[in-house]
Amino acid sequence: MTQRSPVTQRSQAKESRRRALLAAAASLFAVNGFNRVSLEDLGSAAGVSGPAVYRHFSGKQAVLADLLTTVSQDLLEGGRRVVADNPDPAVALRRLVEFQVDFALGKPDVIRVQDRDLSNLSEQDQSAVRTLQRSYVEVWVEVLALIHPGTDASELRMRAHATFGLINSTPHSVRSHGRKMASRTARPLLETMALAALTVPPD
């Protein structure tokens, strides 16, 4: 049985702590806003001291940049895997919708931080996040182009953006009897509405 080397174990532990800090940041930034959260707050939420955060990030803005860049990269890579695994365009589109709904229901804090605090990043980091997001949109556009051949790409992008807006905002706004709708109820509703918007024939 092969044992992991100390270097590998340390690397995995460091990555695990980085992910814990990002998860804590998403939660704290979503509730309080980027400007009202300190490094000490982040460290405490992740079970480390404030100064220990510097072992992973150069500062609070670097935490925000890593958070939004990581999630954008994860979406892009995940979307590409979905398309690669599903050569039938109709199936690929359905799986993309499911993938996006999983993200929206699983990481609502990240969506809230993205919407509210992207402007707190440096111009360079904002550009990096936007580039990843545009690439993710194009994954959807390429599938939509196969479903709606001959349709202008700008219209397909509009459909994709509108679908993201629908999926990403509904888990926060839809309520039943004053409470948030349960995921098991929201999921099929979101998927049905999103697919309807994406597949309705162009005029």
C-alpha positions as CSV (number, residue, x, y, z in Angstrom):
1,M,0.0,0.0,0.0
2,T,1.5,3.3,-1.1
3,Q,1.8,6.0,1.6
4,R,1.4,9.6,0.8
5,S,4.5,11.7,1.2
6,P,4.7,14.4,3.9
7,V,4.9,17.0,1.1
8,T,1.6,15.7,-0.5
9,Q,-0.1,15.6,2.9
10,R,1.0,19.2,3.6
11,S,-0.2,20.3,0.2
12,Q,-3.6,18.7,0.7
13,A,-3.9,20.2,4.2
14,K,-3.0,23.6,2.9
15,E,-5.5,23.3,0.1
16,S,-8.1,22.1,2.5
17,R,-7.5,25.2,4.8
18,R,-7.6,27.5,1.7
19,R,-11.0,26.1,0.8
20,A,-12.2,26.5,4.4
21,L,-11.2,30.1,4.3
22,L,-13.0,30.7,1.0
23,A,-16.1,29.0,2.4
24,A,-16.0,31.2,5.5
25,A,-15.4,34.3,3.3
26,A,-18.4,33.5,1.1
27,S,-20.6,33.2,4.2
28,L,-19.3,36.3,6.0
29,F,-19.2,38.5,2.9
30,A,-22.7,37.5,1.9
31,V,-24.1,38.4,5.3
32,N,-22.0,41.4,6.2
33,G,-20.5,42.7,3.0
34,F,-16.9,42.7,2.0
35,N,-16.0,46.0,3.7
36,R,-17.4,45.0,7.1
37,V,-15.5,41.7,7.4
38,S,-11.9,41.6,8.8
39,L,-9.2,39.1,8.4
40,E,-9.6,38.2,12.0
41,D,-13.3,37.4,11.3
42,L,-12.3,35.2,8.4
43,G,-9.7,33.4,10.5
44,S,-12.0,32.8,13.4
45,A,-14.8,31.4,11.1
46,A,-12.3,29.0,9.6
47,G,-10.7,28.0,12.9
48,V,-7.4,29.8,12.6
49,S,-6.0,33.1,13.8
50,G,-6.2,36.3,11.8
51,P,-2.4,36.4,11.1
52,A,-2.6,32.7,9.9
53,V,-4.7,33.9,7.0
54,Y,-1.6,35.5,5.5
55,R,-0.1,32.0,5.0
56,H,-2.7,31.5,2.3
57,F,-3.6,35.0,1.1
58,S,-1.8,38.4,0.9
59,G,-4.9,40.2,2.2
60,K,-8.7,40.4,2.3
61,Q,-8.9,41.5,-1.3
62,A,-6.9,38.5,-2.4
63,V,-9.4,36.3,-0.5
64,L,-12.3,37.9,-2.5
65,A,-10.3,37.5,-5.8
66,D,-9.6,33.9,-5.1
67,L,-13.2,33.2,-4.1
68,L,-14.7,34.7,-7.3
69,T,-12.0,33.4,-9.6
70,T,-12.2,29.9,-8.2
71,V,-16.0,29.7,-8.6
72,S,-15.8,31.1,-12.1
73,Q,-13.2,28.6,-13.1
74,D,-15.1,25.7,-11.5
75,L,-18.2,26.7,-13.5
76,L,-16.3,26.9,-16.7
77,E,-14.6,23.6,-16.3
78,G,-17.8,22.0,-15.1
79,G,-19.8,23.3,-18.0
80,R,-17.2,22.0,-20.5
81,R,-17.3,18.6,-18.9
82,V,-21.1,18.5,-19.2
83,V,-20.9,19.3,-22.9
84,A,-18.0,16.8,-23.5
85,D,-20.0,14.0,-21.7
86,N,-23.2,14.7,-23.6
87,P,-22.9,14.9,-27.4
88,D,-26.6,15.2,-27.9
89,P,-27.3,19.0,-27.8
90,A,-30.7,18.6,-26.2
91,V,-29.3,16.4,-23.4
92,A,-26.3,18.7,-23.0
93,L,-28.6,21.7,-22.5
94,R,-30.7,19.9,-20.0
95,R,-27.5,18.9,-18.1
96,L,-26.2,22.4,-18.2
97,V,-29.4,23.7,-16.7
98,E,-29.1,21.1,-13.9
99,F,-25.5,22.0,-13.4
100,Q,-26.3,25.7,-13.0
101,V,-29.3,24.9,-10.7
102,D,-27.0,22.8,-8.5
103,F,-24.6,25.7,-8.3
104,A,-27.3,28.3,-7.5
105,L,-28.9,26.1,-4.8
106,G,-25.6,25.0,-3.4
107,K,-23.7,28.2,-3.3
108,P,-26.2,31.1,-2.9
109,D,-23.7,33.0,-0.8
110,V,-21.2,33.1,-3.6
111,I,-23.8,34.5,-6.0
112,R,-24.6,37.2,-3.5
113,V,-21.0,38.1,-3.1
114,Q,-20.5,38.2,-6.8
115,D,-23.4,40.5,-7.4
116,R,-22.5,42.9,-4.6
117,D,-18.7,42.9,-4.2
118,L,-17.2,42.3,-7.6
119,S,-16.4,46.0,-7.8
120,N,-14.1,45.7,-4.7
121,L,-11.6,43.7,-6.8
122,S,-8.8,45.4,-8.6
123,E,-9.3,46.0,-12.3
124,Q,-7.0,43.1,-13.2
125,D,-8.9,40.7,-11.0
126,Q,-12.3,41.9,-12.3
127,S,-11.0,41.4,-15.8
128,A,-9.9,37.8,-15.0
129,V,-13.3,36.9,-13.5
130,R,-15.2,38.5,-16.4
131,T,-13.1,36.6,-18.9
132,L,-13.9,33.3,-17.2
133,Q,-17.6,34.2,-17.0
134,R,-17.7,35.1,-20.7
135,S,-16.1,31.8,-21.6
136,Y,-18.7,30.0,-19.5
137,V,-21.5,31.8,-21.4
138,E,-19.9,30.7,-24.7
139,V,-20.2,27.1,-23.6
140,W,-23.9,27.6,-23.4
141,V,-24.0,29.5,-26.7
142,E,-22.3,26.8,-28.6
143,V,-25.0,24.3,-27.4
144,L,-27.8,26.7,-28.1
145,A,-26.5,27.3,-31.6
146,L,-27.0,23.6,-32.3
147,I,-30.6,23.7,-31.0
148,H,-31.4,27.0,-32.8
149,P,-29.4,26.8,-36.0
150,G,-29.1,30.1,-37.9
151,T,-30.0,32.2,-34.8
152,D,-27.7,35.2,-34.2
153,A,-25.2,34.5,-31.5
154,S,-26.1,37.7,-29.7
155,E,-29.7,36.4,-29.2
156,L,-28.3,33.1,-27.9
157,R,-26.1,35.0,-25.4
158,M,-29.2,37.0,-24.3
159,R,-31.0,33.7,-23.6
160,A,-28.1,32.4,-21.6
161,H,-27.8,35.5,-19.5
162,A,-31.5,35.6,-18.9
163,T,-31.4,32.0,-17.8
164,F,-28.6,32.7,-15.4
165,G,-30.6,35.6,-14.0
166,L,-33.6,33.4,-13.5
167,I,-31.7,30.5,-11.9
168,N,-29.4,32.6,-9.8
169,S,-31.9,35.0,-8.3
170,T,-34.9,32.8,-7.7
171,P,-33.5,30.8,-4.7
172,H,-33.2,34.1,-2.8
173,S,-36.5,35.6,-3.8
174,V,-39.1,32.8,-4.1
175,R,-40.7,32.3,-0.7
176,S,-43.6,30.2,0.5
177,H,-45.6,31.4,3.6
178,G,-42.7,33.8,4.5
179,R,-40.0,31.2,4.2
180,K,-37.6,30.3,1.5
181,M,-38.8,27.6,-0.9
182,A,-37.2,24.2,-0.2
183,S,-34.6,23.1,-2.7
184,R,-36.6,20.0,-3.6
185,T,-39.4,22.2,-4.6
186,A,-37.4,25.0,-6.3
187,R,-35.2,22.7,-8.3
188,P,-37.8,21.2,-10.7
189,L,-39.5,24.6,-11.0
190,L,-36.2,26.3,-11.9
191,E,-35.2,23.6,-14.4
192,T,-38.6,23.6,-16.1
193,M,-38.7,27.4,-16.5
194,A,-35.1,27.6,-17.6
195,L,-35.5,24.9,-20.3
196,A,-38.7,26.6,-21.5
197,A,-36.9,29.9,-22.0
198,L,-33.9,28.3,-23.7
199,T,-35.8,26.1,-26.1
200,V,-38.7,28.3,-27.2
201,P,-38.3,28.8,-31.0
202,P,-37.1,32.3,-32.1
203,D,-39.6,34.5,-33.9
